[in-house]
Amino acid sequence: MRMLVIVGIVLLLISAPPLVLMGRESAVGQSVERRYSVERITSREPDMEGGAIRSVIGGHTVELADDQAPKAREPFQAQETRVQGKVWVVVDGRTRSSPVPATIRLERRDANRYWGFVYLMKLVDREEGDRLVVAENIGGGQFRTISILPDGQVVQDQFNYAARCKPPIRAELIRNVVPHPSGYCSDVAQGWPSIWYPVLYPWVSGGVGGLLTVAGLSGILMRRRRRPE
């Protein structure tokens, strides 16, 4: 019985770290979703199926601009033309951010023009009111969000990837500009699922460890109770 307890505790100790991180991710995600939701900016203009790069909030116009001229798609063109350029945020005709380096898809006029580098969205905040937000991948593991409030105020927030959890709404806002699947505070639950992970480890290993520990402790207690006094 003692061996069961030892094996069970070892399995629990091995399985606990990812299980704790997964539990935290679930709890943090639920708290974020209760207060916030992110909406794509839509437009009825042609060629905007990927989302718009221009919107209005509180009478203030917000748009993304770059230093590259749009290019018409050629007949039978298989691949998009991609060049390095600079992207910035314009509010009411005034530049309100420093330029960000980005790969620009010249034939695109929608949000896919800057996909993975700069993204404009609407943030629904059930406590403090809605706003427009531009998320930017500024390179070197650094990210920036630029929030435009209904009164025209512009608020910038720059942070590195490790700081995305403080507060976790940061992680939600930068997901469209992070080059890999991203979690709120940890990426432990973002890997491609397989039989080994997370099924056998840590779910099955943790469950078996818990059962062995309970069974072993129960057996030890029963033996002690059966001993004559």
SEGURO-175465 format. One record per residue: x, y, z of N, C-alpha, C in turn. Coordinates in steps of 0.05 Angstrom, whole numbers, plus 5000, padded with zeros to 4 digits. Example, Ala and Ser with C-alpha at 12.3 -4.5 7.8 and 13.67 -1.06 7.14 Angstrom:
BEGIN
526448865156524649105156526449345156;525749555142527349795143525850015157;
END
This chain:
BEGIN
501649765000500050005000501750255000;503950245015505750475015506850534988;507450314973508450354946506350494928;503750424932501650564917501650864923;501950924949501951204957504351344944;506651224945509051344935508851394905;507851194890507551224861505451434855;503251434870501151634866502151914871;503651954892504652224898506652314877;508352134867510252204846508752294821;506652144813505052214790503652484793;502652534818501352784823503353014821;505752974833507753194832508653254803;508853044787509653084759507453224743;504953154749502753254733501653524743;502353594768501153834780501854094766;504354144758504954404746503254474721;503054304701501354384678498454394685;497554214704494754224712494054484726;495854584743495454834756495355064736;497155064717497255274697494655264679;493755024672491355004657488955104672;488855034698486655134715486655444717;489055554720489255844721488355974695;489155854672488355954646485355964644;484055744653481155734651479855944668;480855984693479656184711480056464701;482456524691483056784680481356844655;481156644638479556674614476656744620;475556604640472756654647472356934659;474357024674474157294686474257514664;476057464644476257654622473657664605;472657424600470257414583467757524597;467757524623465457644638465357944634;467658064631467758364629468158454600;469758314585470458414558469558224536;469358334512469258184487470458354465;471858214447473158344424471558294399;470958514384469358494360471058594336;470758444314472158524290470758764278;472358944266471259174252470259094225;467759124219466659044193466159284176;465859244150465359454131463859344107;462159514095460759434071462259504046;464559624049466259694026467259434013;467759443987468859203974471659133984;472258873982474958773990475558804019;473458794036473858834065473058584080;473258344067472258104080473958024105;476458124106478158064129477858254152;476058444150475758644170476858914161;475759134172476459394162478959504177;480259704165482459844178481760134183;479160184184478160454190475560424205;475060594225472560584240472160854254;469860884266469161134280468061074308;468961224327467961204354467461484366;465161534376464461794388464962024369;464561974343465062184323467962214314;469762054325472562074319473361844300;474661914278475461724258478161614264;478361344264480861204270481561034246;483961044236484760884213487660814215;488360604201491160514198492260604171;494660714171495960814147498760694144;499760684120502460584116503860734093;506360664089507960804069508160664042;506360484037506360334012503760383996;504060423970501760463953500260203948;497560213949496059963942496659863914;496359603910496959483884494659313876;493759343851491559183841492458893837;490758703843491458423838491458363809;493558233800493758163772492157913766;491157883741489657643734491357393737;490157193749491456933753493856953772;493857163788496057193808495756993830;497756823835497456613855498256703883;500256883885501256963910501057273913;500757353938500657643944503457763945;503558013938506158153939506458263968;508758183980509258274008511858424009;511658664022514058834024514258934053;516559014061516959134087516259424086;514759514106513959794107513459884136;512260114138511660234164508660284166;507460234190504660274194504260454219;502360634218501860804240498860854244;498060974266495261014273494561314268;492361354255491461634249488761674262;488461884278485961954291485162234282;482862254269481862514260483962654242;485262494226487162614207489962664218;490362614244492962664257494262394264;496862374259498362134267498562134298;497761904310497761894339499561664350;501261554333503061344342505661354326;507761254337510261224322509960994302;511261004279510960794259511960524269;510660314261511460034268512259884243;514559744243515359584220513359354216;512659304191510759084186511158974158;510358734154510158614127507458694116;507458834093504958944082504258784057;501758694055500758554032499458764013;500858823992500059053976497359033963;496558793956493958763942491558773962;492058773987489958764007489259054016;486659094020485659344031484359314058;484059064067482759004092484858954114;483858844137485658794159487958604153;487558434133489758244125492158394113;491858644107494158804096496458804116;495858814142497958824162497758574181;496658354171496158134189498658034203;498357994229500557904245502358124256;501758374248503458604257501758824270;499658904257497959124267495059044263;493259084283490559004280488659194295;486559284281484659474293482159314300;481159354325478859214334477159384353;474759294359473059424379473059264405;473659394427473659264453471059344468;469359144474466959184489467659144518;467459364534468059354563465459404578;464559204592461959214605461959384631;464359484639464559644663465259934657;467059974637467960254632467360354605;465860204589465060304562466860204540;465760214516467160104492469360294483;471260184467473360344456474460204431;475860344414477360224392480160174402;481359954393484059884402485659784378;488059894376489959794356492159644370;492459384363494559224374496859214355;499359234366501759244348503859064359;505058914341507458764347509858934338;511259054357513359244350516059114349;516158854352518658704349520158664375;521958474375523558414398522058324422;519758184417518058094440516558314453;516358554441514958784452512358824437;510358904452507658954440506659224451;504759334435503559594443500659594436;498959694453496159734447495660034448;494060134430493260414429490260424430;489160524452486260534456485260814450;483160824434481861074427479161084440;478761264459476261274474474161444459;471661424467469561584453469961884454;471461984474471962274476474362364460;475562174445477962234429480562194443;480562134469483062084483484461834473;487061854470488761634461490561534483;490461284490491961164511493760944501;496360954505498160754496499160584519;499660324513500560134533502659954520;505159974528507259804516508259614537;508759364529509559154547510858924532;512358754546513458524533511558284536;512258064522510357834521509957714548;511957704565511757584591509857744609;509458004603507758174620504858194609;504158024590501458034578499257964598;499957834620497957744640497257954660;498558184660498158384681497458654669;494858704663492558534667492158344643;490558134646490257934625488858024600;487458254601486258364577488358424556;490758474565492958514546493258274528;493258034540493557794524491357764503;488957834511486657814493487058004469;488058244474488258444454490458394433;492558254442494858224423494757954409;492757794412492757524400492957534370;491957734357492057744328494757844317;496557924336499158014326501457844339;500757634354502757454365503257234344;505757174337506256984316505956694323;504656634345504156354353501656344371;500456114375498156094393498956204421;497256364432497956504457495756474478;496656424503494756414525494756674541;493156684562493056924578495556964595;496256764610498556784628500656574622;499856364607501656144600500756024574;502655924559501955794533501755484536;501455394561501455104566499154964552;496955104548494554974536494355034506;496455154494496255244466497555054447;498954844457500254654438498254484424;499054374401497354194385496753944401;494253884407493553654424494353384411;495153194428495752934419494952734441;495352474435494652274456496552314480;499052374474500952404497500352654513;500052884499499553134513497153274501;495153344515494953324545493453084556;492852884539491152664548492552494568;494752354559496152174578497552334599;498752564591500052744610499153024604;497853164623497753094651495052994661;493052964643490352894653490352614664;491052414648490952134657492952094679;495452184676497452144697496652274723;495352504722494452634747492152484759;490252394742487952234752488851974765;490651834751491651574762493151624788;494751844788496251904813494451954836;492252104831490352154852488951904862;488251724843486851474851488751294866;491251274857493151104872493751204900;493951464902494451584929492051534948;489651574938487251524954487051224961;487451054941487250764946489350674967;491850774963493950694982493450795010;492651045013492051145040489651005052;487650935036485350795047486150515057;487850375041488850115049490450125075;492150325078493750355102491950405126;489850575123488050635145486450385153;485550235133484049985139485749785154;488249755146490049575160490449645189;490749905193491050005221488649945238;486249975226483849935241483449635248;484549455231484149175236486149055256;488249215262490149115281488949095309;489448865323488348845350489649045369;488149145387489149345406490549195429;
END
